[in-house]
Amino acid sequence: MLDKSPLVLHAAAGAFAFVALVLVASNQHGDWMEFDRYQEYRYLLAIAALAFAYSLAQALRHAFRMRRGVDPVPAASGRLLDFVSDQVVAYLLMSALSAATPITNRMRSAVINRFTDMTAAAISMAFFAFVSLALSAIVSGYKLSKQTYM
């Protein structure tokens, strides 16, 4: 189970980040309802793109390892890389979420329309990507703690 979980969790994080990326990037409805007018949404877009690229690369790496039986990254440094990078990308996602949520709540208190609905959906998808990466960080932390050095 611990061998397959990184692949599943990174694939899920990649899928959620991709949906968040598409929702934010396509959220242009004219006038004030353009995502690129707000720095919070531009930040969310950038971090969602980063999370998607990272998760895709990690999922491909784990799929290669499972298929060929050889990890392209040496085992000891691969575990450390998984643990650190999962945490960094997860924290970046949480940072983007916490930046985009207040402005979305403010907008939704005034008007609820397609723009605010799509933004709220993108924030939700980015949160699910965060959860997937946080779970992956827990698994990689467990693997790192069980690693023998001799």
C-alpha positions in Angstrom: 0.0 0.0 0.0 2.8 2.4 0.8 4.3 1.8 -2.6 1.2 2.7 -4.5 -0.1 5.5 -2.4 2.4 8.2 -3.6 1.3 7.5 -7.2 -2.4 7.8 -6.3 -1.9 10.8 -4.1 0.2 12.7 -6.6 -2.2 11.8 -9.5 -5.1 13.1 -7.4 -3.2 16.3 -6.5 -2.4 16.8 -10.1 -6.0 16.3 -11.2 -7.3 18.7 -8.5 -4.6 21.3 -9.3 -5.4 21.0 -13.0 -9.1 21.7 -12.4 -8.2 24.7 -10.2 -5.9 25.9 -12.9 -8.5 25.6 -15.6 -11.2 27.2 -13.5 -9.1 30.3 -12.6 -7.6 30.7 -16.1 -11.0 30.5 -17.8 -12.7 32.9 -15.3 -13.0 35.9 -17.5 -16.5 37.4 -17.8 -15.8 41.1 -18.6 -15.3 44.3 -16.7 -14.5 43.6 -13.0 -15.0 39.9 -13.5 -11.6 39.1 -14.9 -9.3 37.0 -12.7 -6.2 38.8 -13.9 -7.4 42.1 -12.3 -6.8 40.6 -8.9 -3.3 39.7 -7.7 -4.8 37.0 -5.3 -6.2 35.1 -8.3 -3.0 35.5 -10.3 -1.1 34.0 -7.4 -3.6 31.1 -7.1 -3.2 30.5 -10.9 0.6 30.4 -10.6 0.6 28.1 -7.6 -2.0 25.8 -9.2 0.2 25.6 -12.3 3.2 24.8 -10.1 1.3 22.2 -8.1 0.0 20.6 -11.3 3.5 20.4 -12.9 5.1 19.1 -9.7 2.4 16.5 -9.1 2.5 15.3 -12.7 6.3 14.9 -12.5 6.1 13.0 -9.3 3.3 10.8 -10.5 5.3 9.9 -13.6 8.4 9.2 -11.5 6.4 6.9 -9.2 4.8 5.2 -12.2 8.2 4.7 -13.8 9.5 3.2 -10.5 6.6 0.8 -10.2 6.8 -0.3 -13.9 10.5 -0.7 -14.2 11.4 -1.4 -10.6 14.0 1.3 -10.5 13.6 4.8 -9.1 15.2 7.5 -11.4 16.2 9.3 -8.2 18.4 7.4 -5.7 16.3 6.0 -2.9 17.8 7.9 0.1 17.7 11.3 -1.6 14.4 10.4 -3.3 12.6 10.0 0.0 14.0 13.3 1.3 13.0 15.0 -2.0 9.5 13.6 -1.7 9.1 14.7 1.9 10.5 18.2 1.5 8.9 19.0 -1.9 5.5 17.7 -0.9 5.5 20.0 2.1 6.7 23.0 0.1 4.1 22.7 -2.6 1.4 21.9 -0.1 2.3 25.1 1.9 2.3 27.1 -1.2 -1.1 25.9 -2.1 -2.4 26.8 1.4 -0.8 30.2 1.0 -2.6 30.8 -2.3 -5.9 29.6 -0.8 -5.6 31.9 2.2 -4.9 34.8 -0.2 -7.8 34.1 -2.5 -10.5 33.2 0.0 -11.0 36.6 1.7 -11.5 38.5 -1.5 -13.8 35.8 -2.8 -15.9 36.0 0.4 -16.0 39.8 0.1 -17.2 39.6 -3.5 -19.8 36.9 -2.7 -21.3 39.0 0.1 -22.1 41.7 -2.5 -23.0 39.5 -5.5 -23.1 35.8 -6.4 -22.5 35.1 -10.1 -20.5 32.9 -12.4 -17.3 34.7 -11.6 -17.5 34.2 -7.8 -18.9 30.6 -8.3 -16.0 29.6 -10.5 -13.5 31.2 -8.1 -15.0 29.4 -5.1 -14.8 26.1 -7.1 -11.2 26.8 -8.0 -10.4 27.5 -4.3 -12.1 24.2 -3.4 -10.2 22.2 -6.0 -6.9 23.8 -4.8 -7.8 22.8 -1.2 -8.3 19.2 -2.3 -4.9 19.3 -4.1 -3.4 20.6 -0.8 -5.0 17.7 1.2 -3.6 15.1 -1.3 -0.1 16.6 -1.0 -0.4 16.8 2.7 -1.3 13.1 2.9 1.6 12.4 0.5 3.9 14.3 2.8 2.8 12.1 5.7 3.4 9.0 3.8 6.8 10.2 2.6 7.7 11.3 6.1 6.9 7.8 7.4 9.0 6.3 4.7 11.8 8.7 5.5 11.6 7.8 9.2 11.8 4.0 8.5 14.8 4.4 6.2 18.0 2.6 7.4 21.3 4.4 7.0 23.6 1.4 7.3 
